[in-house]
């Protein structure tokens, strides 16, 4: 369940737990057979980063291992090409999931990026590789001088998240997605 708000905190509720949340006049009761991310309205410990363009609302909830992440899905050539370029930051536990028609060693670069990222390379719903703390390019680097990043293994999806996510949540090769 996700309640829209500019200040929010996300809890992950594991299988079979019951939780009642009371925030102001908002009450949520959760019990179920899976994992649910619940957003608590109220004060956020980390301020939301400013962006130069409006951040798209998260469209889908996925799990990488035990970690819940709200993702924007980039499934078209245009959305994959644009990616996260031009953004100054991402909210905690959010990212962009790039979905491809077939598995391969899909090349990525950091053109137009302003924040460091972790790449989580996925094939058939398993993490097959991770690339951590990929820095944005320095100003003035021509496109031909930008490094290209690829998975060691073929992947049909790539999840981009803020740098530090892989280590903070112990995401590793073999995790289910």
N, C-alpha and C positions, 0 to 999 in steps of 0.2 A: 504494500500500500504506500502511496506517496502523496503527501499533501503539499501543494505548491506554496512556496514561501521564499523570500529572499534570504532569510536566515534559517538554517536548518542543520540538524545533526542526524546521522544515519546510524541505526542499530541493526545488527544482524541477529535474527531470531532463528535458532536452529530447530530442526525437526522435533515436533512433539512438545515444544515448550509453550506455555501459556503466559502471556504478558499483558498487563493492563497499563496503558500509558495515560497519564493525565497531565495535560499542559494547558493552562488556562481553562477554557471550557471544552477543550478537545479531548475526547476519550477514545482510545482504540483498544480492542481486544483481539488478540491474534492467537490462533491455534491451528496447526495444520500439519500436512504430511510432507512439507518441504522447507526450504529456507525462504525467509521473507525479509526484505529490507524495509525498515519502517523509518520514516523521517519524523523526527521530533521537532515540532515548531518551537521556536524560541531562540535563545542566544547561541551563537556558534562560537566555538573556541578559536577557529581560524577564520579571518575575514575572507569573504569571497573575492577572488581576484577580479580586477577590472579588465574588461576586454575592449578592443577597439571596435568590435562588431557585436551585436547581440548574440549571446551564446544560445545555441539551439537547445530546446528542452530534450532531456534524455528520452529516448524512444523505446528502450528495451532494457530489461534487467537480465544480466547474465551472472554466472558464478564461475570463478576460476578457483578450483579447489574449494575452500570454505569462504572465499571472499566474494561478496556481492558488489557488482559494479554496474552502474547505469551507463549505457552506451548510446551514442548516436551511431546509426548504421550507415556506412558508406558502401553502397552496393552498385553504384553506377560509375562510369568512367569519370564524369564530371565531379561527383562527390568525392571519389577517391583522389582525384588530382588536387582538389581544393584542400581536402583533409582538415587539419587543425591550423593551417597557415594563417598568420595574422593575429592569432589570439595571444593575449598576455598571460593567460592562466587557465586552469581547469578547477572546478570544484572538487573537493575530496571525493573519492570513490566514483569518479566518472571517467569516461574515455571515449575513444572512437574505435569502432570495430569495422575493419575493412574486409569485405567479403568478396571473394573471387569465384568465377565459374569453375575453375579447376585448380588443382594443387600445382605448385611450382615454386621456384625461388624468386618471388616477386621483389623487384628492387624498390627501395624507399630512399628518399633523401629528405633533407631538412630545409628545403627552400621555403623562405618566408616565415620560418618558425621563430618564435620569440621565447620559447620555454624548453627546458630539457625534458626529454621523454624516456620512458622504458618501452620497448617493443616486446610484446608477447606473441610469439609465432605459434599458430594453431593449425593442426591438420586433423580432420575427422574428429573434432571435439576433444583433442588431447594437446597439451602444450608440448611442442617439439623443440623449442629453442627460446631463449630470452636474450635481449640486448638491453643492457642497463645504462642509464645516465648518458643518453645520447644528447650532446650539447647542440644548441642552435648555432648556425654559422655566424662568423664575425661579419660585421657590416663590410660591404664592398667585395665580398668573395664572388667571382663570376660563377654562373651556373656550372660551367665546365670544371671548376675547381671544387665543387661540393662532393663530399664523400657519398658513396652509395652503400646502403646497408641491406643485407640479405640474410635469411635464415641459413643455418648449416644444413637443415633438412627442408624438404618441400612442405609448403603450407598452403592451406586454402582460405585462411583468415589471419589477419594481423590485428592485434589490439594495441592501440597506443594509449598509454596512461602517463600521468605526471611522473617524472623521475623520482625514484625512491619507493614506488609502489611495490615492485618485485621483491625488494629486500624487506620492506616493512611488513608485508603479508606472507613472506616466505613462499612466494610463487616459484614453482620449479618445473622442469621438464617432467612430463608424465602426469601432471595434474589434469583432472577432467575439466572441460569447459561446457 
